[in-house]
Every structure is written in C-alpha cells, then in structure tokens.
Amino acid sequence: MEISFRKDKKRKIAYWDKITISDWANTSPPWRPSLKEQKIIGELIKIISFKALNCNIALLGVTPEIRSILAKQRLSVDIIDYSFNMYTIASQFSQANPNENYFQKDWLSFFKQCKSARYDLILGDLIFRLLPTTTLETLLKYMARSLKKNGKLLFRVHLGKKHSQAAPLPKVLEDFQKSKLSKEEIVDRLFFPLSEYFRKADSHVDLRGMKKIVSQYSQQTISKKRRQILQTFIDKWTIIPLSFYVRTKSEIDRLMSFSFQREHCYPSQYGNFINIYTLVWRKFVG
C-alpha cells in the first residue's frame, strides 16, 4: 500500500491496480509476514482484543496474513486501502471474514475524516517503508486521535541501521545461499539489507543507485546462479514506480514520541542482515 502526494501519484495507483494473483503469490517474506511473525502478531492481537470490550480494529493495507488472523479470532476489522484491485487480489489469500469492512480510501484521508476516538487497535505491515516523513507525521497525528484511551498500534517495522561502508553484496548473497533459500526468496530478502546502504539523508531509498551497483557486480566473474538472482532482483525491485524509505530506531522513536509510548519490541525472525521487528505502541493518556 502506498500513500504519496507527489506528481507521479496516478502512476503509483496504476501500479497497484495492475498487480495480479501471480504477483502476490510470488512475493515472499519479509515483504509478507513469515509464519513466526504471524504467530507473534496473532498472540498480540488476542491479548489486546481480550482486554478491550467489543474491540474495534483498523488495518492499513490488505495484508492477507493479518486478515486471516483476525478471521480466525472472529474479530471485525475496518480495512483501508485505495486500490480495490489490491483488496480483491489479497482476498484470494485471506481466510474469509464476514466482519470485514472495506474502505477504498488512502490512509491519510480516512483517518483525517475520523474525528472521534473509535479504535482500540490499529494494525499495519511495513507501512513506514512506504511513507515520506511529512506524510507519516501527519498520519500518526490523526491515528492517535482515532484511538481510544490506551489504544494500541501494532506494526511490523524495518528498523534500519546506518552504514558508512559499501554494501557487502557478496557477503549477503553468500549468507542467503547458505541458508538454502530459493532463488525467489533470496531476491525478496535482498532488498532489505541493501536498502539500508542506499538510504539518502531524507530516509528515501536510492533505487537508481542500488540498480547501478548491483548491475556492476553482476558483470563481474560470478556464478551463473548468482548472476540470475541479481538480474531478477534488478527487474523486480529497482525499476518499479514506488518510493521506499528506511528509518533507524532512533528516527522511528522520534516520530512516535509525540503521541505514543513503545510497549513491546519483538526482534527480527530472519537472522543476519534483515532488521524487521514487530512493535506495539500505546497511545499516551492525556
């Protein structure tokens, strides 16, 4: 899911509207929650919803794994996503939930119009990677307003690290290949550590620079399998019309500090190089 108010917004909307069932099926963790992460998220939702009477939940985006968790727990949810195509496609991978309410809006517009504290829990999956800072700050303000007293946010978040040296592409590839991941799994995982090395001062990921360096490495004397992985990575993740952002833990803490207090932080389930965490924040009481 992408919210952007740049000149190319229509192009980005068109991208999501062209996503197919095959595209979604061929996208693997960490872009989607892994089984271990789903277990953590499911347990947290159960605890939070148990404490809230008639728990009201909102989900930013259409993540099928989270929707299936909510369906299994028989919880109602408001799903906010401006691409009906994405909602329809993701529904093919979600457990049916008669208590889903779909709103075809962008997140900022939805929560800006929500003027009362109606939600006990707001869920999102890697949404910080999709939003520029100004949009994210405004969204967080409106989400805080939309949460009830002691309301919670539950997100998977990429807490990136700052790097001054060149991206260790050979080492990352070697580590992933030793893990006996499939070619498709390596391609999808590769984006996360590399994006930390191609992060600009405004947290924006330099996809053009990433493509250049990966292309140069693929032209060196490397195995055919590794070259195929890198070419697939270039085609899949460096030329799409989307913007990605990577923020450090301290930057995320600063963004959240005005309205939220962190309650839980569950470490990465992916081992080396991939800094994906599951976090819970509580709305400040005031």
Secondary structure, 3 states (H helix, E strand, C coil): CCCCCCCCHHHHHHHHHCCCHHHHHCCCCCCCCCHHHHHHHHHHHHHHHHHCCCCCEEEECCCHHHHHHHHHCCCCEEEECCCHHHHHHHHCCCCCCCCEEEECCCHHHHHHHCCCCCEEEEEEECHHHHCCHHHHHHHHHHHHHHEEEEEEEEEEEEEECCCCCCCCHHHHHHHHHHCCCCHHHHHHHHHHHHHHHCECCCCEECHHHHHHHHHHHHCCCCCHHHHHHHHHHHHHHCCCCCCCECEEHHHHHHHHCCCEEEEEEECCCCCCCCCEEEEEEEECCC
